């Protein structure tokens, strides 16, 4: 989680930017956000995801396939 005092260093990404970064569709990112797997902040009618949260999600999602 992000502390209020650290907010100046936080980089927020749009759903489209997260999708491009992860090489998945925007719908996949929306599903992750709505399921709670990927934390997001709602700004008006859109969502923003911190770059750190995306990196944490990807780090936790790695697994060995063999």
Backbone torsions as a table, in degrees:
resi	resn	phi	psi	omega
1	UNK	NA	156.5	-176.5
2	UNK	-101.2	132.9	175.5
3	UNK	-83.1	149.8	-179.0
4	UNK	-60.6	-32.8	-179.1
5	UNK	-71.8	-18.5	-178.3
6	UNK	-97.4	5.4	-172.5
7	UNK	-63.0	-25.7	-178.7
8	UNK	-69.0	-20.9	-179.6
9	UNK	-94.8	-4.8	-174.8
10	UNK	-80.8	133.3	175.6
11	UNK	-106.3	117.5	179.4
12	UNK	-93.4	138.1	179.7
13	UNK	-116.7	148.2	174.3
14	UNK	-78.4	168.4	177.4
15	UNK	-60.3	-40.6	179.6
16	UNK	-63.8	-39.7	178.6
17	UNK	-66.9	-39.7	177.6
18	UNK	-64.4	-43.8	179.9
19	UNK	-60.6	-42.8	178.8
20	UNK	-65.8	-40.6	-179.6
21	UNK	-63.9	-39.8	-177.9
22	UNK	-89.9	-8.7	-177.2
23	UNK	58.6	47.6	175.1
24	UNK	-131.8	174.3	179.2
25	UNK	-78.5	161.1	176.3
26	UNK	-62.2	-34.6	-179.9
27	UNK	-62.4	-37.3	177.3
28	UNK	-62.5	-42.0	179.1
29	UNK	-66.0	-42.7	177.3
30	UNK	-59.3	-40.7	178.4
31	UNK	-62.6	-42.2	179.0
32	UNK	-62.9	-40.9	179.7
33	UNK	-66.4	-48.5	-176.8
34	UNK	-68.0	-28.7	179.0
35	UNK	-80.7	-12.9	-179.3
36	UNK	90.4	-0.1	179.6
37	UNK	-70.7	-29.3	180.0
38	UNK	-123.4	110.5	-179.3
39	UNK	-62.5	142.1	179.6
40	UNK	-147.0	158.5	176.2
41	UNK	-111.4	132.8	177.7
42	UNK	-89.6	126.3	177.4
43	UNK	-121.7	103.6	-174.2
44	UNK	65.0	-122.2	179.6
45	UNK	-98.8	1.0	-178.2
46	UNK	-115.3	168.7	-179.9
47	UNK	-113.5	150.9	172.1
48	UNK	-129.8	140.5	-178.4
49	UNK	-123.2	135.7	178.6
50	UNK	-74.9	147.4	179.1
51	UNK	-60.6	-36.7	178.6
52	UNK	-63.0	-39.7	179.1
53	UNK	-66.2	-37.0	176.8
54	UNK	-64.3	-46.6	179.8
55	UNK	-62.6	-40.8	177.5
56	UNK	-62.7	-44.1	179.7
57	UNK	-60.4	-45.6	-179.2
58	UNK	-64.8	-40.5	179.8
59	UNK	-61.5	-42.5	-178.7
60	UNK	-73.7	-20.4	-174.8
61	UNK	-87.7	-10.8	-179.4
62	UNK	-67.9	142.7	174.3
63	UNK	-147.9	156.7	178.1
64	UNK	-86.2	128.9	-178.7
65	UNK	-106.4	52.8	175.6
66	UNK	137.6	NA	NA
